[in-house]
C-alpha cells in the first residue's frame, strides 16, 4: 500500500530504447487474438480501464484484444485462468496488491512469485470511502459516531476477503475504534449496486468505479486516501482533512503474463503497454478517472510486488486482521 511516482521522461525514453517496437521479440508475435483478463466482475475500475486500453493495444499489435472478466477468489480465478493458457504472450492479467495478499491467507494452485512474469504497472488508484445515501452520516466524523452508536450493525462491502478493500475497511475499524462487518463481493460493480440499494452501508472503492455514482448522488463520498485531493472529485476531503490522519490505502494496478513466457516477448509487451499508458490521451483519461498513471520495468515491478507483500504483512499483523 505504498505510493509511487511515474517514471521520469528520461527513464521512460531509456526503457523504450532498450525494448523498441519489438520486432526482435518472436517471429510473427503476436499472430492471434490477445486475451486481457480482468479478475473482477464487470463494472469495476479495472474493467473500465481495460476496455479503454484494449483498442489502443489492438492498434499497436494488429490483433484483436479481448477483455475477459474472470471474477472470484480475491483475483485467484483470473490468475489461474491465465496459467491454463499457453505461455506465448497472447494473454495477460491485471494484478493488484490482492494478488499477493491472497497467498498469505489461502493455499493456492500457483506460486505468485514464480509462476507469473510482471510486465509493468499501469496506474495508482486511491480508495474512496462511500456510504449509501440512506445513511444519515455526511462526513467521516458523523460516520464514526454513527458506527460507535451501533456497534456491529453497520456493514461494509469488500472485493475479495483479504484484499485491499478488506484491509482498508479493517484499518478504519482499528484506527477509528469502531466495529463494522464485512460483506464480500466478486467486484466493485455488484458491491456498488447493493450499496445504492442500501443492502450494505459503506465501502472502499477505486474512484474509477464509483465516480459516476458519486456525481449522480447515488452514493455519498466521505473521504479519499492519499495526501491530497484528486482533481476528479475535488470536493471529497482526504482522510487527514476529514479527521483521521495517517490513514493510507493507495493501491497499484499492473499486468502480468504467464511465468514461462519468453523473455523477449515479456520485454516487448512491457514496452508496448508502457507506451500506451504514457500517451497523453490515455494519461489524461486515467487522471480524469482519479487515477495516477505510471509505468515500471518488469524487474522493478517484480521487486515492488515483493516489497509490498512484506509491508502488507506487517500491516495485517499490527492491525490483527483476521480472514475467514
N, C-alpha and C positions, 0 to 999 in steps of 0.2 A: 504494500500500500504506500509505496513511495512515489514521489513526484519526479518527473523527467523534464528535460529541456529538449527542444528539437535540435537535430544536428545542425551545425553551422553550415552556411552555404559552401564553405571551402571543404568541409568534411564530406558533404554530400557529393560535391563535384569529384573528389578523390575516389569515393566509392563507385561512382558511375564510370570513372576512368578504368578502375580495376575490373569492373564487370559490365562492359558495354552491352549494347542491344542483345548480345547473347548468341550470335551465330555460331560461336565455338562450342556451345553447350553440348548438345547431342544432335546428330544429323537428323533434320526433319522435325525437331521438337519446337512447338507442340504440333502433333499431327492428328489430334482428335479433340472432341469437346472436353472442357475442363470443368470439374465439379468444385464449387466453392461451398464448403459445408459450414453451416451456422448451427452450433449446438444448442440453440434456444428456439422456443416457439415463435412463430411469426408475430410481428407487431412490436418486437423489442428494438432497442437502439442498434444492436449489431446487425440485425436483419435489414434495417433501414439503410445502414451504411453499405452493407454488402450489395444491395440492389443498386445503389448509386455507383459503386465501383465496377460492378460486373461489365457494363457496356464499355468502359474505358479499357478494361483488360482485353475485351474482345477486339477492340481497335488495334491494340499492340500485337496480339498473338494470331489474329486472323482465324480464331476458332471460337465457337460459342462458349460462354462461361455461364454455367447453370448454377444458380443459388439454390441450395438444397437445405431445408431445415430438418435437423435431427435432434430434437429436444430430449431432455431427460437425464437423470442420473448425475446432476450437477456437472454437465458437459461431458460426462463419460461416454454416453451413447454416441455422440457426434465424433468423438476422438476414436472410439472403437470402429466406427463406420469407415473412417479414413484408413485404418490399418488393414481392413479387409480388401482394399483396392491395391492394384499393382503399384509398386514404388517407383513410378516413372515420371512423377512431377505433374500428372494430369489431374491432381486433386490436392486441395489443401483445406485446412480447417481454421476457423477463428478460435483463438485461445485467449483466456483471461486469467487473472490470478486463481480463479476457481479450478483451473486445470491442475495446478499443483496442490491446491488445498484438498482436492478430492483424495489424493494419495495419502493424506495424513489421517483420514478417518474411515477408509474402507479398503478392502483388498481388491486390487484392480487386475484386469487381464493383461495389462501392459505396464511397462516401466516408463513413467512420464519423462524421464531424462534421457533414456537410451533409445526409445522407440520412435522418437519424433525428431525432426530436423527444423529448428527455428529458422524462419525466413526473415521476418522483420516485424517490428511493431507498426501499428497503423496510427493510433491516436491514444491520448489520455482522456479519461472521462471522469468528471466529478460525479458524486452521487447527490441527488436532491431528495430531501425528505418531504413527502407529500402526505396529506391526510384526506379522508373522504369529506366532501362538502357538508355532510350532515353532522360532522363533528364540530362542536362549538369552539374549539381551540383555533385561534387565528395567528398565533405566533408560538415560538418554542417554549417560552415560559408558561404560557397558558396550557400547552400540550403536556408539559411535565407536571404541572399542578393537577391537571385532569387525571393523568395516569396515576399519580400518587393517591388521589382520592378514590380510585377504583383499581386497587392492586389486582393484577391478573385478569382483569376484564377486557382490556384493550388488546387487540391482536395486530400483528404486522405480517405483511406478505414478504416472502423471500423467493429468490430464483435459485433453487438448489440448496439443500441443507448442507451447511459447511462452506457455502460460497461467500463471495464478497458482500452481498446484501445481508446475509445472515450475520456475518461478523460485525458489520456496521450497526445492525439493529441491536445486537447483544452489547456492543460497546456503548451504545446510547443508554441501554438499561443500566449498565455498570456506572457510567460517568454521571448520569442524572439521578441515580438511586431510585429507579422505577422498575416495575415488573410487568412487562408486556409479553405476549405469547406469539409463537411462530405459526404461520400457515404457509405451507410450501407450494410453489407452482413450478411449471416447466419453463416459464418465460415471463418477461415483463408484460407482454401483451395481455395474457389471461389474468395476470395479477391486477393490472390496471382496470380491466373490465369489472372485476369483482370489487375493487376499491370504489370505483364510480358508483356501483350499485349499493355500496355500504356494507358488503359482506365482510370486508376487512377494513380496519380503520386507518392504517398507516403503512408506508413502505419507503424503502430506499430504492431509487430507480435512476438509471442513466438518463440525463436530461434529454437525449435524443429521442427516447421513447415517451417521455412524459410531457415534452414541451407543448405539443398541440393541445393536450388535455388541460394543461395549466393555463394556457392562453384562453381557452374556451370556458374556463371556470368549472370544468368537470371534476378536477381535483385541486386542492389548495397547497401551494408550495410553502413550506415552513422555513427551511434553511438549506444551504448547499455547502458541500465540503470545499476545501481549497482556501487559500489565503486571501483571495479577492473575489469580488462578484464577477459573474460572467456577463458579457455584453448581450448574450441571447436572452437573458432573463435578469436584467439589471435591478429589478425591483425585489429580487429574492436575496435576503441577507446571508452572509456566511455564518457558520456556527459560532465563530468568535463574536461576530456582531450581535448574534441572537442571544448570547449569554452563556455559551459553552465553549470557551477557548480550549485549544488542544485537541479538539475532535478532528480526526482525519479519516478520509475514506476514498481517496483518489485511486482509480484503477486504470490499468492499461489494457488495450486490446491489440492483439497481434495475430499473425498467421504462421502455421506450421505445416510442414509436409511430412510424408512417411519418412521414418528414420533411415531407411535403406535407399532413399533417392540419391542418384549420382550427384557428387559434389558440384559438378559443372552446372547441372540443372538447378540445384539449390541456389547457386550464385546468380544464375540467370533470373529466376523467379524473384529473388530478393531485390535485385537491381530494378527490374521492371515494375514491381509493385511499389517500391520506394519512389520511383519516378512519377508514378500516377498520384501517390499521396501528396507529393510536393508540388504538383501542378497548381497554379494559382486558383483555378476554378474549383478544384477539389478541396484545397485547403480552406478556401473561403466558405465553401458549403459545409465543411466539417465544423468550422468555427461558428457558423450560424446554428449548428445543432448543439452548441455549448460543449464542444469537444476541442482538444488541442492536438492537431496533427503532429506527429514526429516519427522518424524512422531510425532504425538501428541496423548494423550489420548482423549477419547470422551469429557470429561469435559473441558480439556484445549482447544480443537478445538472449542467447543461451545463458550467459553469465548473469543477466538480470533475473531470469526465471529462478535460478538457484539462490541468488541473493534475497529475492523477495520471499522465497519459501522459508528461509531462515528468520526473516523479520516477522512474517506472519505467525510462525510457530511460537515466537516469543510473545506476540500479542495475545494469541489464543491461551497461552499458559497464564499470563498475568491477569487476563480477564476471566479466567476459569470458565471458558466457553465449552459447553458440552454439546455433543451431537448424537442424535439417535439414528 
